[in-house]
Amino acid sequence: MFPKGLIFRSLLLLAGALPMFAQSGPAVWTVPSLRRVGMFDAPGYAPQAQLYSAQNAYTAFQIAVNGGPGGLANVNLALSDLQGPGIISASSYNPYVEGYVYVNQSSPNWGGSNQPLGAGWYADSLIPFKDPATGAPLNNQAAGGVPITVPPGQNRVFWVDLLVPQGAPPGQYSGTFTVTSSQGAFTGNISLTVWNFALPATPSFKSAFLFWTSGNLASQEELIRHRLMPATVSPADEQTLMAMGLNAAGVGPFSGASAGDCNMSAPPSVEQFRASAAAQQPGLFLYDYSADEITGCTNLFGSIVAWARNMHAAGINNLVTMAPTPALFNDGTGTGRSAVDIWVMLPLEYDANLGNVQQALAKGDQAWSYNTLVQDSYSPKWEIDFDPINFRIQPGFLSQSLGLTGLLYWRVDDFTSNPWSNPNNQGWFSSNNYPGEGMLVYPGANVGLNQVVPSMRLKWIRDGVEDYEYLQILKQSNPALATQIANSVGASWSNWTRDANAIEQARIQAGNAIQAAVGAPAAAPAPTPVSTPAPTAPPTPVPAPAPPPSCTTLLWILGRCVP
C-alpha cells in the first residue's frame, strides 16, 4: 500500500533492537508520525522513539502493537514523566487509539507524480484517552477506546501527542512507555531534545477552516489546538479562543457569488461593516469571505470593488477564492489597495497565474492556498488514501517557499452516515470516490464528548503549520537558510519531496539553526535506525478517470450540480 524504501531516521533511535516476537510480552514497536501502520503489516523493530521539539510545540510518534498468533486482550498504554534539565509531566502527553476505516474505491488517479494508494484499510480516526479540555479519562472502551483488543495477526496503534510546555528547560530528556496486556507487557524508551526557544502562542500562519454543523465552542477549541482557525466564531467566545491562539475572524456576510452563479448581492454599507468590526475583539485579523471561485465572473468585478471599498473603510479585509487579476488590483479609493486582499487559490490556479501572484504579493496582498477533491496529478491531496506527506507539506514548507501566508478548507465536518467506519462518498461530488473529503474530524458523541475529535490527517496539517512557524522564526536570524530549507523539501506545487525522513530532517535543521542563533549548541542528528519491514509497492497507474463536473465544490455542496 505504501511506497518502498522509506527510512525514517529522524524519529527512531534503535538500542540493541531485536525482533519483537523474541520478547516475552506483546510485539510492540515505535513508528514516526508520518508513516501509517497497515492493519496487516509485519511487526517492526524499533523500541525507542527519538523526538525533537521547541517549547510550546507538538511532537508526535506512534506505538504499534501486533496481536501475534493468539491476539491480545486488555491492551493499554502508560507514559512516564520525562526527566532531564527539568521534568516534563506525563500529563503533557495526549494519547489516542487509532481507528481503521475502509476505503472501498480509490480516489481518482490521474497517473502523474502524486497518485493515491488505492482501496484498503487506513488508520485515520483518533479516539482520545482523555477529555481534551479537562484531561479527565474517558470511559470509551465500547467505542474502541482503551483498553483495546488486538486480533490475531493484526496491528493496532496508539498515536501519542506531546505538547512541550512553554518554559521547559532546553536539553535532553528521557522517559518510558509501557504497553500492558493480559498476555504480558513491553516497555520502551522515549528520548526528547528540547530546543531553547518557543513557538508563538498565536500562530503567524492564517487559516479559515469551516464548520457547518458541529462548530460548538468545544469543537472550535479543538481546531485551535491544532493551530487552525475556525472561519466563524461568536464574538462572545473570541476572548476565550484568543487565549488559545485565535488570530483571525471572518465577519461575513457572503455575497452569494460563486462559479456558475455570477450574481452578487448589494454590498453592506460602511456602517454595517463597521458595526461588524466593532463587535470583534481587538487584535484579531478581520476578513469577509465575500465570494467563492468567481474567476470567470468578470461581470462581478465592479461589485467586488464596491464590496471592498466599504469593507476597507471599516478595517475589514476581502477574501475571495480566485487567482489574482489586474482588473481587481484597485479598490477605487485612490490608495492603490487591491479590491481583494486575500487571494485564495488551488495549486492549478497559482501555477497558471504566477506573474499576477507575484504582482499581488509585491503590492502587499496576501496569497493563501486551499485544497479540495483531486484536481490535478501533482499537487498535495487531502483524501485518506494519499500518503501522509500530502497533508503536512502544504501548510508548511510549500507555503513558505511560495509566499503563501494562509490556508482555507471548505468544511471539516461533512460526515457520512457512519463516519467512524465509512469515509466513502461516491455520488456526493461526482461518480468518483473522494474518501474523507470535507471530513477532517469525527463526531465525538461516539466516544462520550460534546465536540469533534481529530483525524490523523488533522494532526499532519497541524505539524505542517508548526513547520511554517519554525521557518518563520528562523527568518529573523537567517532568512537565506530558511528559504533554502523550505526549497529543499518543497520548492513548488510540482516539486516536493515524498520522503518523510527529509521532512523531519528539515525541521531538525531549522530547530538546530534557531538554537545556534541564540547561542546554544545544536542538537546532534539522530542516528540511522534499522529499517522496519519494507512496505508494499504503490499502486500501478491506472487510466485517468473522467474529469469532475464543470462546477465548483461549493456548487456540489449546495446541490446545484448533477454528477
WOFENWO-V945425 format. One record per backbone hydrogen bond with DSSP energy under -1.0 kcal/mol. CO is the residue of the C=O (numbers start at 1). NH is the residue of the N-H. Records with the same first field share a line. If there is no record, write none. Layout:
# WOFENWO-V945425
CO->NH / NH
This chain:
# WOFENWO-V945425
7->9
11->50
19->22
20->23
27->66
29->64
31->62
32->35
38->41
39->155
46->30
47->189
48->13
49->191
51->193
53->195
55->199
57->164
59->162
61->160
62->31
63->158
64->29
65->156
67->71
68->153
72->150
73->182
75->148
76->180
78->178
82->88
83->174
86->84
88->82
89->92
90->93
92->163
94->161
95->129
96->159
97->127
99->124
101->122
103->120
120->103
122->101
124->456
125->99
127->97
129->138
131->135
136->131
138->140
140->143 / 145
141->144
148->75
150->72
151->154
154->67
156->65
157->98
158->63
159->96
160->61
161->94
162->59
164->56
165->168
171->194
173->192
174->83
175->190
176->80
177->188
178->78
179->186
180->76
181->184
186->179
188->177
189->49
190->175
191->51
192->173
193->53
194->171
197->55
208->409
209->231
210->412
214->216
216->220
217->221
218->222
219->223
220->224
221->225
223->226 / 228
224->227
229->209
231->250
234->237
237->241
238->242
239->243
241->246
247->285
249->287
255->265
257->292
258->261
261->258 / 263
269->273
270->274
271->275
272->276
273->277
274->278
275->279
277->280
281->284
285->249
286->317
287->251
288->290 / 319
290->255
291->321
294->297
296->298
297->300
298->301
300->304
301->305
302->306
303->307
304->308
305->309
306->310
307->311
308->312
309->313
311->314 / 316
312->315
317->288
318->341 / 342
319->290
320->322 / 344
321->293
325->328
326->329
328->339
337->331
341->366
342->320
343->368
345->370
346->350
347->351
348->352
353->357
354->358
355->359
356->360
357->361
358->362
359->363
360->365
361->364
366->343
367->405
368->345
369->408
377->114
383->386
385->117
387->390
388->391 / 392
389->393
392->396
393->398
396->400
397->401
398->402
399->404
405->206
406->369
407->208
409->210
412->441
413->415
418->421 / 422
421->102
423->436
425->428
430->427
434->437
435->384
436->439
438->414
440->455
442->453
444->447 / 449
445->448
453->442
454->126
455->459
456->460
457->461
458->462
459->463
460->464
461->465
462->466
463->467
464->468
465->469
466->470
467->471
468->472
469->473
470->474
471->475
473->476
474->477 / 478
478->482
479->483
480->484
481->485
482->486
483->487
484->488
486->489 / 490
489->497
495->491 / 492
499->503
500->504
501->505
502->506
503->507
504->508
505->509
506->510
507->511
508->512
509->513
510->514
511->515
512->516
513->517
514->518
515->520
516->519
549->551
552->556
553->557
554->558
555->560
556->559
